[in-house]
Structure formats: C-alpha cells, structure tokens
Amino acid sequence: MSHFAPTDLHELRDAIGEALAVEEPLEVVAGGSKRGLGRPLQLPRTLDLSSLAGIRDYQPSELVLSTGAATPIEEVDAVLAQAGQMLAFEPPDFGALYGLPASIAGRRTLGGAIACNLSGPRRIKTGAARDHFLGFRAVSGRGEVFKAGGKVVKNVTGYDLCKLMSGSHGTLAALEEVTVKVLPQPEALSTVMLCGLDAAAAVRNLNRSLASPHEVSGAVYIPTPLAAGFKQLSGLAAVVALRLEGPLPSVVFRREELLAELGSDCETSVLGHEASIAFWRAIRDVLPLAELGDRAIWRVSVAPSRGAELAEMIARAFDANWYLDWAGGLVWAAIAGADDGGAAVIRAAIRGADGRGTGHATLIKGSPELRRSVPVFEPLPPPLASLTNRIKEAFDPRRILNPGRMVEGG
C-alpha cells in the first residue's frame, strides 16, 4: 500500500494528481480517529493529511479561527481557552466508543469533525458543525485546488460549498485549511435534573424546557439502566438533564425558574459547574454506550416528539440500551442479537405505520462485515440519490477520494 503525506497545498494537489493519473483510489486520513465511521475501505493508497496542521490565523476579537485541516481539536481547544473561547458545536470524541488507544483517540482533527459534520449536545442552541464552517481551501478529486467562503462571519461567498463539504466524509475533496466561527466560553454551568420520569413524561419536559425562555443548551434523557453508570447521578433513577450556561447570576436565576416550572411533580437535583462539565462531556462522547461491548450503535435523528416512541419500539424488538439527546430529537441506541444490526426495524420505525415519518439513522459503530452488508447512512430517495451522484461526478468523477465510504461504489 502506497502512503502519501503532503506537507502543503501543492504537495496535496500533486498526490491526488498522481493517484488520478494511475487511477488508484485514495483513503483520506488525518488523525485516524474516525476510520470506524462509514463503510470500511481497503484501498491501494493512503492520503495522510496529518502534516497539514497548525493555527494559521486567529482573531479572537472577530471570533474567527483558521487552521490546517488536520490540526488536533485538543490543540484548538487549548488556544481558544486562552482567549476564553470555544468550538460551540462540541465536536464529539468517539475514541472510547471505538475502543481506540489514546495515541489515536487524541488525534481527532478539526477538519475531520467538519468533514463528518459531528456536533454535540449544544446543537439544539448553536447549530451543527456546518453552521460554524465559514470557509476552506481544498483539492478536489479532479486534482484541482479551490476555495470557498471567507474569514469574516458576514462574508457568505461560497457558503453553500461549505455546507456541501460538511458531511461529505472526504468523498468530494481533501480539505487543506478550514475557517470556523468560535464563541465565548460560558462563565458558569449548571444542570437541572428531573428524576424518575418515564420516557413519555421526559420528552414532554424536554420540549417544555426548549420552549421556555431559559436558553437551555443541553437537553437529554437517561433511562434507569444507563443512569446507574454516571457517578454524577449518584444512583438516581431515570433522569432528564437540562444544561444552563452563561453569566453566573443569569444561570442561577434561570435554574431556579426551571426548577419551579418543571420540578413540582418529580424529585429534582442540581449539578454544579465542574460536575456539569464532566457529565456533558460524557454525553457528547456517547460514553453511556461505550462499555457495552460489540453492540451495533445507531444514531437516529427524528422529530423530538417521536424520540421516546422510537426508542421504546427498538427496545421491544431487540436487546437494546438507549438514551435521548437534543430534547428527544436524537436517539442513541446500542443493539445486540440482530443479524443486520437492527437496520430494517429502525428504518421501518422511522417511516412509521403510514410510511410518512421522516428522519435518518446512521450506523456509528459496527463490525466491518456489518458495515459492508447494510447501508451505514440513511438510503436516499431516488431524486436525492441522483443529485448526490451528479455532485460526486462534478468533484470526483474518477472516484479517487474515499470511494465507497458513504455508499457502495460511490
């Protein structure tokens, strides 16, 4: 297997051009922490982007950061923290979920998070990774250098291309540089806990919290079997957790208001600043499901009102553990004992009895054999599949970059 490790934009273009000339596809890799996400690849060449790293331009007063695409997120977080800022979309770390050694788990990159459009619990307030992606420089599967967007939040030139690259999993272009919007770190955190609720009552309270004026930035439901694994929950039964962030007086006021509005019919508790940081990091990184062995792990996005219903349907059909994020709009489920990992049942449940339900399911973790045999990403309806194929033809007609990562043969 050939290995290419370009150190600048020109070497990146040359590496892709050489692969294009001999028609040998490339597996695009930066830190390697997300190789378990998507269909498995066995390609003759590896394009290692790890040298395309480092802070290129950072303007704290403008809330804008430009880095090499392979810059480790830990490095980005450290630089931003010095200025009291953060990546507001909370890119998750799947290292524990995939059982990766620390040497690989610690290499997750900003470009990788953007390319996979990975966002954490704060998505309900600040949006997805793609919503913070302002610009980039890249090389397409045609071997052509191109760029889009800019380094000013108000500059939206080429913004649609940023949306296109985010979530493409390296199948359209190899990112060399990325520019993102950053936000101030909150002064204080607090987490309101509503204890002992069943799933239906939990979703009602999650939705009430989001509809309130209290600016909830995290809303999750942990059923009893998983709640026992959180030391922050001290053995509490099923828990609704609501995160509040901001200036300390504001957080205290909003916390008391939420407790008064939602806590009259159940036991309540509160996590302070440090305990909240640890708890929400665990939710971000899917740690409730990380210790469950070789189960297939699904990430299912549906309307928040349907999350509990779909999770309970999965639990009735399989040996499954699950929890809800995004106020019920995101179901994380770990399934054992299903030949297809539960794909058919989950996708049928999304459509519903009338076939009109909407949503999508992604197989986040599964054996290589499972990820080859079932669609890892939600199958597209014919019109969207045709559009996706035309986009791929425009950027990578020879299928040089990560072919088969998202769909077989694509």
BAGUPA-123463 format. One record per atom (N, C-alpha, C, O): z, y, x. Coordinates in steps of 0.1 Angstrom, whole numbers, plus 5000, padded with zeros to 4 digits. Layout:
ZYX ...
***
This chain:
500049885008 500050005000 500050125009 500850145018 499150225006 499050345014 500050445008 500350444996 500550525017 501650625014 501250755019 500950775031 501150855010 500750995014 501951085011 502551075000 502351165020 503451255019 503051395023 503351445034 502351475014 501851605018 503051705019 504051685013 502851795028 503851895031 503552035026 504352125026 502252055021 501952185015 500852155004 500352045002 500452264998 499452254987 498152204992 497452124985 497652245004 496352195009 496452045012 495451985009 497452005018 497551855021 497651775008 497151665007 498251834998 498351774984 496951754979 496551654974 496151864979 494751864975 493951754982 493251684976 494151754996 493351655004 493751515000 492851425000 495051484998 495451354995 494851304982 494451194981 494851394972 494251354959 492751344960 492151254954 492151434968 490751424970 490351294977 489251234974 491151254987 490751124994 490851004984 490050914984 491951004976 492150894966 490950894956 490450794952 490551014953 489451034943 488150974949 487350914942 487951004962 486650964969 486550814969 485450754968 487650744971 487650594972 488050524959 488050404958 488350614949 488650564935 489850464935 489850364929 490850504943 492150424943 493250514937 493650614943 493850474926 494850554919 496050574927 496450494936 496750684923 498050714930 499250714920 499150754909 500350654925 501550664918 502250794923 502550804935 502450894914 503051014918 504551004918 505150974907 505251024929 506651014931 507251134938 506651184947 508451174934 509151284941 510451224946 510551174957 511551234938 512751174942 512851024939 513650954945 512050974929 512050834926 513150794916 513250674913 513850884910 514950854901 514450814887 515250774879 513150844884 512650814871 511550714870 510750704861 511550624880 510550524881 510750424869 509750354865 511950414864 512250324853 511850384840 511950314829 511350504839 510950564827 509450564825 508650604834 508950504815 507550484813 507050344816 507950254820 505850314815 505350184818 505350164833 505050254840 505650034838 505650014852 504350024858 503349984852 504250074871 502950084878 502950004890 504049984897 501849944893 501649874906 500249924911 499249864908 500250034919 499050094923 498950084938 499950074946 497650104943 497450084958 497950194966 498150184979 498150314960 498550424968 499750504962 499950504950 500650554970 501750634966 501650774971 501450794982 501750874961 501751014965 503151064965 503751084954 503751074976 505151114978 505251264979 504851324989 505851334969 505851474968 507251534974 507451654973 508051444980 509351484983 509451604993 510451674994 508351625001 508451735011 508051865005 508251975011 507651864993 507251994986 508452044979 508552054967 509452084987 510752124982 511252254988 510652304997 512252314982 512852434987 512752544977 511852554969 513752634978 513752754969 512652854974 512652894986 511652884966 510552974970 510853124967 510553214975 511453144955 511753284951 512753274940 512653204930 513853354942 514853354932 515353494930 515753564939 515253544917 515653674914 516753674903 516353674891 517953664907 519053654897 519053764886 519253734874 518653884890 518653994880 517553974870 517654024859 516553894873 515353874864 515553734857 514753704848 516553654861 516753524855 515553434857 515153364848 514953444869 513753364872 513853294885 514353354895 513553164886 513653084898 512353014901 511752944892 511753014913 510552944917 510952844928 511652894938 510652724927 510952624938 509752534940 508852524932 509752464951 508852354953 509252244942 510352234939 508252174937 508452094926 509451984929 510051934920 509551934941 510351824945 511751874949 512551794955 512151994946 513452044950 514551964942 514451964930 515551904949 516551834941 517351924932 517652044935 517651874920 518351954910 519751994915 520252104912 520351904923 521651944929 521552064937 522452154937 520552084945 520352204953 520052324944 520652434947 519352304934 519052414924 520352464918 520652584917 521152364913 522452394907 523352474916 524052564912 523352434929 524252494938 523852644940 524752734941 522552664942 522052804944 522352894932 522853004933 522052834920 522352914908 523752944905 524153044901 524652844909 526052864906 526652974914 527553044910 526053004926 526553114934 526353244927 527053344930 525353254919 525053374911 525553364897 525253454889 526353264894 526853254880 525853214870 525953254859 524753134874 523753104865 523552954865 524152874872 522552904856 522452764854 521052734848 520352824843 520652604849 519552554841 520052524827 520752424825 519652604818 520352594804 519852464797 520552424787 518752404800 518352284793 519052164797 518652054792 519952164807 520752054811 519951924814 520151824807 519151924824 518351804827 519251684830 520151694839 519051574823 519951464825 519751384838 518751394844 520751314842 520751224854 520851084849 521951044844 519751004849 519750864844 520150764855 519950644853 520650814866 520950724877 521950614873 521650494876 523050644866 523950534861 523250444851 523550324851 522450504842 521850424832 520850324838 520850214833 520150364849 519250264856 519950184866 519250094873 521250214869 521950134880 521350164893 521350084902 520950294896 520350334909 521450354919 522550394916 521150324932 522150364942 522150514943 521250584940 523250564949 523550704949 522450774957 522050894955 521850704967 520850764976 519550804968 518850894971 519350724957 518150764948 518550844936 517850944933 519750814930 520150884918 520351034922 520051114913 520751064934 520951204937 519651284941 519751394944 518551214939 517251284943 516451324931 515251354932 517051334919 516251384908 515851524911 516551604917 514651564907 514051684911 513751774899 513651724887 513651904901 513351994891 511951974885 511751974873 510951944894 509651914889 509551784880 508851784870 510351684884 510451564876 511051584863 510551534853 512051664862 512651694849 511651774840 511651744828 510951864846 509951934838 508751844834 508351844822 508351764843 507151674840 507551574829 506651534821 508751534828 509251444818 509851514806 510151444796 509951644806 510451724795 511851674791 512051644779 512751654801 514051604798 515051714796 515251804804 515751704784 516751804781 518051734776 518051624771 519151804778 520451754774 520951814761 520151854753 522251804758 522851834745 522651984741 522552014729 522452074751 522252214747 520952244741 520652364738 520052144740 518752174734 518852234720 517952314717 519852194713 519952254699 520152404699 519952464689 520552464710 520752604711 519752674719 519252784715 519452624731 518552694740 517152634742 516352694749 516852524735 515552464735 515352354746 516252324753 514152304746 513852194755 513452244769 513352364771 513252154778 512852194792 511552274792 511452374799 510652234783 509352304783 509552454779 508652534782 510552484771 510852624767 511352714778 511352834776 511752654789 512152724801 511152724812 511452784823 510052664810 509052644820 508052764820 507252774810 508052854830 507352974829 505952964837 505053034833 505952884847 504652884855 504652764865 505752704867 503552744871 503452634880 502152644889 501252724886 502152574900 500952554908 500752404910 501752334912 499552354909 499352204909 497952174914 497152264916 497752044915 496451984919 496151884908 496951794905 494951904902 494551814891 494051684896 493851664909 493751584887 493151464891 491751474896 491151384901 491151594894 489851624900 489951674914 488851694920 491151684919 491351744933 491151894933 490851944944 491451954922 491252104921 492652174920 493552124913 492852274928 494052354928 493952444916 492952514914 495052454908 495052554897 496552594895 497452534899 496652704888 498052754885 497952814871 496952844865 499152834865 499252884852 500652954850 501552934858 500753044841 501953114838 502253224849 501353264855 503553264850 503853364859 505353364862 506053274858 505853464870 507253474874 508053574866 509053624871 507453614855 508153714846 508253654833 507253594828 509453664827 509653594814 508653644803 508153564795 508253774804 507353824794 505953794797 505053814788 505653744808 504253704812 503953564806 504453464812 503153564796 502853434790 501453384793 500953294786 500753444802 499453394806 499453254810 500253214819 498653164804 498653024807 499852944802 500052834806 500553004793 501852934788 501552804782 502352714783 500352794775 500052664768 499852554779 500152444776 499352594791 499252484801 500652444806 500752324809 501652534806 502952484809 503452384799 504052284803 503252414786 503652324776 502952184778 503452084775 501652194782 500852074783 501451984795 501551864794 501752054806 502251974818 503651914815 503951804820 504451984808 505751944805 505751824795 505351844783 506151704800 506051584791 504751504795 504551404788 504051544804 502851464808 503151354818 502251274821 504351354824 504751244833 503851224845 503551114849 503251334850 502451324862 501051264859 500451224869 500651254847 499351194844 498151294844 497051244843 498451424845 497351524844 497251594857 496151624861 498351614864 498251694877 499551664885 500551624879 499451684898 500651684906 501151824908 500551904914 502351844904 502951974905 503452004919 504051924926 503052124924 503452164938 504552264937 505452274946 504552354927 505552464926 505852484911 504852474903 507052504908 507452534894 508252664893 509052684902 508152734882 508952854880 509652834866 508952804856 510952854866 511652834854 512552954851 512953034859 512852974838 513853074833 515253014835 515452894832 516153084840 517553044841 518453134832 517953244828 519653094829 520553174821 521953184827 522353094836 522753274824 524153284829 524953164825 524853114814 525853124834 526853024831 527853084821 528253194822 528353004812 529353054803 530753064810 531052994819 531453164806 532753194812 533753084809 534553034817 533653034796 534652934791 533952834782 532952864776 534552714782 534052604774 535252544766 536352544771 534952504754 535952434746 535252344736 534152364732 535852224734 535252124725 536152094713 537352054715 535652114701 536452084689 536151934685 534951904685 537151854683 537051714680 537451694665 538651724662 536651634657 536951584644 536951434644 535951374648 538151374641 538351234644 538351154631 538751194621 537851024633 538050924622 536950934611 537150874601 535951004613 534851024603 533850904604 533550864614 533350864592 532250764592 530950844595 530950964596 529850774597 528650834602 528050944592 527651044596 528150914579 527551004569 528451134569 527851244569 529751124569 530551244569 530451314582 530451444583 530251244593 530051304606 528751394606 528851514610 527651344601 526451424600 526551544591 526051654595 527251534580 527551644572 528251754580 527851874579 529251714587 529951814595 529151874607 529351984610 528351784613 527451834624 526551944618 526352044625 525951914607 524952004601 525652134597 525152244598 526952124591 527652244588 527952334600 527952454599 528252264611 528652344623 527452414628 527552534632 526252354627 525052424632 524652544623 524152644627 524952524610 524652634600 525652744600 525452844594 526752724607 527752824608 527352934618 526452914625 528053044618 527753154628 528453134641 528553234649 528953014644 529853004655 529152954668 529852924678 527852954668 527052924680 527452804688 527752804700 527352694681 527652564687 526552524696 525352534693 526952484708 525852454719 525852304722 525052264731 526652224715 526552074716 527152014704 528252064699 526551914698 527051854686 526751704686 525551664684 527751624688 527551484690 528551404681 529651444678 528151284678 529051184670 529051054678 528050994681 530351024682 530550894690 531350804681 532450824677 530650684677 531350594668 532550524676 532650534688 533450464669 534650404675 534350314687 535050324697 533450214686 533250124698 532950204711 533450154721 532250314710 531950384723 532950484726 533150524738 533650544716 534650644718 535850584727 536450664735 536050454726 537150394734 536850404749 537750394757 535550424753 535250434767 535350564773 535150584785 535750674766 535950804771 537350834774 538250834764 537750854786 539150894789 539551024783 540651054780 538551114781 538851244775 539251234760 539951324755 538851114754 539151104740 540551034737 541051024726 541150984748 542550924747 542650824736 543650834728 541750734734 541850634724 541650674710 541950604701 541050794708 540750834694 539650744688 538850684695 539650744675 538650674667 537350754668 537250854675 536450714659 535150784659 535350934659 536150994652 534451004667 534751144670 533451224668 532351184673 533551334661 532551444661 532951544672 534151594671 532151574681 532451674692 531551794691 530351774690 532051914691 531352034689 531652124701 532852164703 530652164709 530952244721 530752394718 529752434711 531652474723 531652624722 531652674736 532452634744 530752774738 530652834752 530552984750 530153044740 531053054761 530853204761 532053274767 532853204774 532253394765 533453464769 534753404763 534653364751 535853404770 536953334766 537453384752 537753294744 537653514750 538153554736 537253504725 537653464714 535953504727 534953464717 535153314715 535053264703 535253234726 535353084724 536653054716 536652974707 537753124719 539053094712 538853124698 539353054689 538253244695 538153284681 537253184673 537653134662 536153144679 535153054672 535752914670 535552844660 536552874680 537252744679 538152734668 538152644660 538952844666 539952844655 539252854642 539652784632 538152924641 537452934629 536752794625 536852754613 536252724635 535652594632 536752494628 536552414618 537852494634 538952404630 539352434616 539652344609 539452564612 539852594599 538852554588 539152504578 537552564592 536452534582 536152384581 535852334570 536352304592 535952164592 537052074593 536851954590 538252114597 539252024601 540251994590 541251924592 540052034578 541052014567 541151874562 542151834557 540051794564 540051664558 540151554569 539951434566 540451584581 540551484591 541451524603 541851644604 541751434611 542551464623 541651544633 540451514634 542251644640 541451724649 542151724663 543351694664 541351754673 541851774686 540951874694 539851904688 541351914705 540552014713 540551974728 541551934733 539351984734 539251964748 539152104755 538452184750 539852114766 539852244773 538552244782 537652164781 538552344791 537352374799 536952264808 535852214807 537852214817 537452104826 537151974819 536151904822 537951944809 537651814802 536351824794 535651724793 536051944789 534751964782 533551944792 532551884788 533651994804 532651984814 532351834816 531151794816 533451754818 533251614821 532651534809 531851454810 533151574797 532751504785 531251524783 530451434780 530751654783 529351684780 528451634791 527251614789 528951624803 528151564814 527851424811 526751374813 528851354806 528751214802 527751194791 526951104791 527751284781 526851274770 525451304775 524451234772 525251404784 523951444790 523351324797 522151304796 524151254804 523651144813 523651004806 523450904813 523951004793 523950884785 524950774790 524650654790 526050824796 527050734802 527650634791 528050524795 527750674778 528350574769 527550444768 528150344764 526250444772 525450324771 525150264785 524550164786 525650324796 525350284809 525950154814 525550094823 527050124807 527850004811 527549884802 528349784803 526449884795 526249774785 525249674790 524649604782 525049664803 524149554809 522749584807 522249704808 521949474805 520549484804 519949504791 518849454788 520649574782 520049604769 518949704770 518749784779 518049694760 516949794758 517549914752 518349914743 517350034758 517850154754 516850254749 515850284756 517050294737 516050374730 516550514727 517750534725 515650614727 515950754724 515050784712 513850794713 515650804701 514950824688 515150964682 516350994679 514151034681 514251174675 513751174661 512651134658 514651214652 514251224638 514951354632 515651424639 514651384619 515351494613 516851464613 517351354611 517651574616 519151544617 519751484605 520751404607 519251504593 519751444581 519551284581 520251214574 518651234589 518351094589 518951014601 518850894601 519551084610 520051014622 521050904619 520850794625 522050934611 523050834608 522450714601 522750594604 521650744591 520950634583 520150544592 520250424591 519350604601 518550524610 519450444620 519150324622 520450504625 521350434635 522050314628 522150204634 522450324616 523050214609 522050104605 522449994605 520850144602 519850044600 519549954613 519449834612 519550024624 519449954637 520649854639 520449744643 521849904636 523049824638 523049704629 523549604633 522449714617 522449604608 521449494612 521649384610 520349544619 519349454623 519549384637 519049274639 520349444645 520549394659 521949404663 522849464657 522249334674 523449364682 523249494689 522549494699 523849604684 523449734689 524649824690 525549814682 524649914700 525650024701 524850154701 523650154706 525350254695 524650374693 525550504692 526750484689 524950614695 525650744692 524650844688 523450824691 525050954682 524151064678 524351194686 525551234688 523251254690 523351384697 522451474688 521851434678 522351604693 521551704686 521851714671 520951724663 523151704668 523651714654 523051614645 522851634633 522751494650 522251384643 520751364644 520151274640 520051464651 518651454653 518151364664 516951344666 519151314673 518751224684 519651104683 520851124684 519050994682 519850864682 519650794695 518550764699 520750764702 520650684714 521150544710 522250534705 520350444712 520750304708 520450204719 519450214726 521450114721 521250004731 521249874723 522149844716 520149804725 519849684717 519849554725 519149554736 520449454720 520349324727 519749214717 519949234705 519149114723 518749004715 517449024707 517248944697 516649114710 515349134703 514149114713 514149174724 513249024709 512148994718 511349124722 510849134734 511149214713 510449334715 511349454718 510849574717 512549424721 513549534723 513949614711 514549714712 513449564699 513749634687 512649734683 512849814673 511549734690 510449834688 509949834674 509849944667 509649724668 508949714655 509949764644 509549844636 511249724645 512149764635 512449914636 512549984626 512649964648 512950104650 511850194645 512050294637 510550154648 509450244644 509150234629 508650324623 509450114623 509350104609 510450184602 510150244591 511650184608 512650264602 512350414602 512750494593 511750464613 511350604614 510450634603 510550744596 509450554600 508450584589 509150574575 508650644566 510150494574 510850474561 510050394551 508950354554 510650364540 510150274530 508850334524 507950254521 508650464523 507450524518 506450554528 505350604525 506750524541 505750544552 505550684555 504650724563 506350784550 506150924552 507150984562 507051104566 508050904567 509050954576 508451004589 507450944594 509051104596 508551144609 509551134619 510751134616 509151124632 510051114643 509251034654 508150994652 510051014665 509350934675 510450854683 511650904685 510150744688 511050664696 510550634710 509350604711 511350654720 510950624734 511850524740 513050534739 511250424746 512050324753 512450374767 511650384776 513650414768 514150484780 514450384791 514250404803 514950264787 515350164797 514950024791 515249994780 514249944799 513849814796 513349744808 512949804818 513249604807 512749534818 511249564820 510649614811 510749544832 509249574834 508449494824 507449544819 508849374821 508049294812 508049354798 507049354791 509149404794 509249474780 508449594780 507749624771 508549674791 507849804791 506249784792 505549874790 505849664796 504449634796 503949584782 502849604779 504849524775 504449454763 504549534750 503949504740 505449644750 505549734738 505249874743 505349914754 504749954733 504550094736 505850164740 506850164732 505950214752 507150284756 507350414749 508450454745 506250484747 506250614739 505650594725 504950494723 506050674716 505550664702 504050654702 503450754706 503450554696 502050544694 501550664686 502150704676 500450724691 499850844684 498950804673 498250704674 498850884662 497850864652 496450894658 496350964668 495450834653 494050844659 493650984663 493151004674 493851084654 493351214658 494051274671 493451324680 495451244671 496151294683 495851214695 495751264706 495551084694 495150994705 493851044710 493651044723 492951074702 491651124706 491751254714 491151274724 492551344709 492851474716 493451454729 493051514739 494451364730 495151334742 494151274753 494151314764 493251194748 492251134757 491251244762 490851234774 490951334754 490051444758 490751534769 490151574778 492051554767 492751634777 492851554790 492651614801 493051424789 493051344802 491751354809 491651364821 490651344801 489351354807 489151484814 488451494824 489651594808 489451724814 490251744827 489751804837 491451684828 492251694840 492051584850 492151604862 491851464846 491851344855 490851244849 491251134845 489551274850 488651174844 488551044850 488150944844 488851034863 488750904870 490050824870 490250724876 491050874862 492350804861 492950784875 493350664878 493150894882 493650884896 495250894896 495850834904 495750974887 497151014887 497950934877 497750944865 498850844882 499750774873 499050704861 499550704850 497950634864 497250574852 498150464846 498650384854 498250464833 499050354827 500550394825 501250314820 500950504830 502350544829 502750564815 503850514811 501950624807 502250654793 501650564783 502350514774 500350524785 499750424776 498850334785 498450374796 498650214781 497950124788 496450174790 495850204781 496050174803 494750214806 494550364806 493450414809 495550444803 495450584802 495950664814 495850784815 
***
